[in-house]
Amino acid sequence: MEKYYGPITSTYDYLSKYIKPTDKVLELGPGNVPFPHATHFCGWLDEEQKKLPNYKMVDFSKDKFPYEDKEFDFVYARHVLEDLYNPFNCMDEMSRIAKAGFIECPSPIAEMCKDVENWKNDKKDTLKWRGYQHHHYFVWNDGQLNFLHKFPTVEYIGLSDEQMIYNALKHPVHWNSYYMWKDKIEYKHLEHPRDYFSPNSLEYGNLIVKGIRNTLDNNISLFKDILK
């Protein structure tokens, strides 16, 4: 299976409609491929700070960001929130410092695929686990961003149409969930026992399936011209 880990050019084209050349734009966690529209950057890696201008060190999970209220016209965060133990502090701070923004996270489709990351054990056997092993959450958009903890039990959840996941991931856009926001990020933390009884319950599995379906619907709507 071809893997689509990096930024997708079509999202840059899409976002260029919402960002003016004069806008002040912050990127969180730029990594190896900084956002081309960004004028400022923040994160917690020394190597990023050394190579990028206007960079400030921030612990996204606990810090108050070192910026003024609504200082930025736009904030961009790609493959950041799912890595954090506390993405909710990060989203509250993004809402505080920016007027609008874009969030991209790996999709529940990718997180349930057994061929996203392959590893070799001591016997050189290929180990196929679901999704990215270092991620804390499933994330999807149904008008708000939903965060569902990714428990080890996902390895044992059976899906009625597993092939659908592999078929969807043939197109790069379905590797991610996308969320555009203005003024404030709307989100929900789906938690035990309020939203599901336990990580091995039917309710938990149904939430993952809901996330997959919402992602497909949202992506098809967002990228309808690309997905023709």
C-alpha positions in Angstrom: 0.0 0.0 0.0 1.3 3.4 -0.9 1.7 5.6 2.2 0.8 9.3 2.4 2.5 10.7 5.5 3.4 14.2 4.2 1.4 17.3 3.5 -1.0 17.0 0.5 -0.6 19.8 -2.0 -4.4 20.0 -2.6 -4.8 21.2 1.0 -2.4 24.1 0.4 -4.4 25.0 -2.7 -7.6 24.9 -0.7 -6.2 27.1 2.2 -4.8 29.7 -0.2 -8.4 30.9 -0.7 -8.6 31.8 3.0 -5.2 33.4 3.7 -4.2 36.8 2.4 -0.6 37.7 1.6 -0.6 40.3 4.4 -1.9 37.9 7.0 0.1 37.0 10.1 0.1 33.1 10.1 1.3 30.8 12.9 2.2 27.2 12.4 2.3 24.8 15.3 4.9 21.9 15.1 6.2 22.6 11.6 8.4 19.4 11.4 10.4 18.8 8.2 7.9 20.5 5.9 6.9 24.0 7.1 3.6 25.4 6.0 4.4 27.7 3.0 2.0 30.5 4.2 3.4 30.6 7.8 5.1 33.8 9.0 5.7 32.5 12.6 6.3 29.1 14.1 6.1 27.5 17.5 6.9 24.0 19.0 9.3 22.3 21.4 12.1 20.9 19.2 15.6 22.5 19.2 16.2 21.5 15.5 13.1 23.4 14.4 14.1 26.5 16.4 17.5 26.5 14.8 16.3 26.5 11.2 13.1 28.6 11.3 12.6 32.3 11.9 10.1 33.8 14.4 10.1 30.5 16.4 9.0 30.2 20.0 9.3 27.2 22.3 6.0 26.0 23.6 4.8 22.8 25.4 1.4 22.6 23.7 -0.1 20.3 26.4 0.3 22.7 29.3 1.7 26.1 28.4 0.0 29.4 27.8 1.2 30.3 24.4 3.5 33.4 24.3 1.2 35.5 22.1 -1.5 38.1 22.6 -5.2 37.5 22.2 -6.2 37.3 18.5 -2.6 38.2 17.5 -2.8 36.0 14.4 -5.1 36.0 11.4 -4.7 32.3 10.9 -3.1 29.3 12.7 -2.2 26.0 11.1 -1.7 22.7 12.9 -1.0 19.6 11.0 -0.5 16.2 12.8 0.0 17.8 16.2 -3.1 17.3 18.4 -3.2 13.5 18.2 0.3 13.4 19.6 -0.5 15.4 22.8 -1.7 14.0 26.1 -3.7 17.2 26.5 -4.7 18.6 23.1 -7.5 20.6 24.8 -5.1 23.1 26.3 -3.6 23.5 22.8 -7.0 24.1 21.1 -8.1 26.6 23.8 -4.9 28.5 23.2 -5.3 28.4 19.5 -8.8 29.9 19.8 -7.4 32.6 22.1 -4.5 33.7 19.9 -6.0 33.4 16.4 -9.0 34.6 14.5 -9.3 31.5 12.3 -7.4 28.3 11.4 -7.0 24.9 10.0 -6.4 21.6 11.8 -5.4 18.3 10.2 -5.1 15.0 12.1 -4.7 11.4 10.9 -8.1 10.0 10.2 -9.8 7.2 12.0 -9.6 5.4 8.7 -5.8 5.4 8.8 -5.8 4.7 12.6 -7.7 1.5 12.0 -5.6 0.3 9.1 -3.2 -2.5 9.8 -0.7 -1.4 7.2 0.0 2.2 8.1 3.2 1.4 10.1 5.0 -1.9 9.8 7.7 -3.0 12.2 10.2 -5.8 12.4 10.6 -7.8 15.7 13.7 -9.7 16.8 12.7 -12.6 14.5 12.4 -10.2 11.6 8.7 -10.9 11.3 6.6 -8.1 10.0 4.2 -6.8 12.7 1.1 -5.0 11.5 -0.7 -2.9 14.1 -3.6 -0.6 13.6 -2.6 3.0 12.8 0.2 5.0 14.3 1.4 3.5 17.5 2.5 6.8 19.2 -0.9 8.5 18.8 -3.2 9.1 21.8 -6.5 9.8 20.0 -8.9 9.1 17.2 -9.9 12.5 15.8 -12.7 13.3 13.4 -14.9 16.2 12.4 -18.7 16.1 12.4 -19.1 19.9 12.8 -16.8 19.8 15.9 -13.6 17.9 16.5 -14.1 14.7 18.4 -11.4 13.1 20.5 -11.6 9.4 21.4 -8.8 7.8 23.3 -7.0 5.1 21.3 -6.8 2.1 23.5 -4.8 -1.1 22.8 -8.0 -3.0 22.4 -8.4 -1.5 18.9 -6.1 -4.3 17.7 -8.9 -6.8 18.5 -11.9 -4.9 17.1 -13.4 -6.5 14.0 -14.9 -4.4 11.2 -17.6 -5.8 9.0 -15.9 -4.2 5.9 -12.1 -4.1 6.5 -11.5 -3.8 2.8 -13.3 -0.5 2.7 -10.5 1.1 4.8 -7.8 0.0 2.3 -9.9 1.1 -0.6 -10.4 4.6 1.0 -6.7 5.0 1.7 -5.8 4.6 -1.9 -6.7 8.3 -2.1 -4.3 10.6 -0.1 -7.0 12.9 1.3 -8.6 10.1 3.3 -5.5 9.6 5.4 -6.5 12.7 7.3 -9.4 14.5 9.1 -9.7 18.2 8.4 -11.3 21.0 10.4 -11.6 24.7 9.4 -12.6 27.1 12.2 -13.3 30.7 12.8 -13.3 32.6 16.2 -13.3 29.4 18.3 -12.5 25.7 17.9 -15.5 23.5 18.9 -14.5 20.1 20.3 -15.7 17.2 22.4 -13.7 14.8 24.5 -15.4 11.4 24.3 -14.8 9.7 27.7 -15.6 6.5 29.7 -18.1 6.0 31.2 -20.2 9.0 29.9 -19.9 8.2 26.2 -19.1 4.5 26.2 -18.9 1.8 28.9 -15.4 0.4 28.3 -12.7 0.2 25.6 -13.9 -3.3 24.7 -17.6 -2.4 24.5 -19.9 -2.2 21.5 -20.3 1.5 22.2 -16.6 2.2 21.8 -16.4 0.3 18.5 -19.5 2.1 17.2 -17.9 5.5 18.0 -14.9 4.5 15.9 -17.2 3.4 13.0 -19.0 6.8 13.4 -15.7 8.5 13.1 -14.8 6.6 9.9 -18.2 7.5 8.3 -18.0 11.1 9.3 -14.5 11.4 7.9 -15.5 9.9 4.6 -18.5 12.2 4.3 -16.6 15.3 5.3 -13.7 14.6 3.0 -15.9 13.9 0.0 -17.7 17.2 0.7 -14.4 19.2 1.2 -12.5 17.7 -1.7 -15.4 16.9 -4.1 -13.6 18.3 -7.1 -10.4 16.3 -6.3 -12.3 13.0 -5.5 -14.3 12.9 -8.8 
